Amino acid sequence: MRLIPKWLRPRRLFRARYHWWSYDRTRPFSRGAAEVLRQDNPRLLELRERYARCRLPMALRSQWNAAYLSNELNLAHFRGDNVYVWQFRNVGGKARDKYHAYLLHLAGLDKEQRLLHRLEEDGLFGCWTFSYPGWPPVSRDLLDSINQLHFLDRHLQLLRRAGMTLLDIGAGYGRLAWRALAAAPGLAGYVCTDAVPESTFLCEYHLRFRGCNRAEVVPLDELDERLAGRKFDLAINTHSFSEMSRPAIDGWISRIARLGVPHLFIEDHSELLSHEADGTHPDYQPVLTAHGYRLAVKEPIVPPALADFMAVRDNFYLFALG
């Protein structure tokens, strides 16, 4: 009998999940997804051409270049472990145990809203899921979204207020828009925008697939025209300012300040550092200060003991204008 090479053995493949992008190959394609989620899709080609011509400072990408996306993103499996959400690589081993601890922590916050039971994880588009006795399937996508929504509810009553409109900067494939609109039926609207054409393409597809009728996706080159004069209660950025240059961050912040958005929510690392084209990482908080945003709340995303166990030490930041 022919021996299986060591590099193909399951244990090696499992370890590889902690180092490189991956997706759950056991999940079937959603109907029609394979025909749409292609590199030669006309809509994607159009967005790439338009963004290449765009002269806004946000269009100058210091990290999300073509080589990075080619290595890190499979369009058809955009919810796998990739550029948008690290599901194994972020925790450094023993993912199942760590996500279980994360789940139990969130359960203590979730007794009233019951988002762990109201929001569903179907594992579509390559998402890695985890199952534990007595709980519905979960993923990092779901757990992070619930954690972010509870933070915003504690400080801005997001889940209980009616009529709020949100602006998501660097929205990716629309992860938080999908979850927020399901969790907070009182939201008036949720606008997603991004400087990466692949993200805009996937966001349009994913939110349409999920039936998110209150969501709107605004391409980068239409941003100023379509947002002019509009009112937003909150701007959101989760882990994308740290992947931009300071001029790109300034481009975004100057626009939300001009719109008078009263609050800015950021999830990022323990320091607010940008990603410059020369490989340096300066502090970008002075950009926020220069446009009138002051830090109102800073919290670790999980308690210190859990942060040590999960090897995740990110923070929630809430800034207020004025």
Secondary structure, DSSP 8 states (H G I E B T S, - for coil): -----GGGSHHHHHHHTTTS-B--TTS---TTHHHHS-TT-HHHHHHHHHHHH--SGGG--SS--HHHHHHH--GGGTTSBSSS--SSTTTTS-HHHHHHHHHHHHHHH-TTT-HHHHS----GGG---B--TTS--B-HHHHHHHHHHHHHHHHH-TTT-SS-EEEEET-TTTHHHHHHHHH-TT--EEEEE-S-HHHHHHHHHHHHHTT-TTEEEE-GGGHHHHHTT---SEEEEES-GGGS-HHHHHHHHHHHHHTT--EEEEEE-SS-B---TTS---B-HHHHHHTTEEEEEEEESS-HHHHHHHT---EEEEEEE-
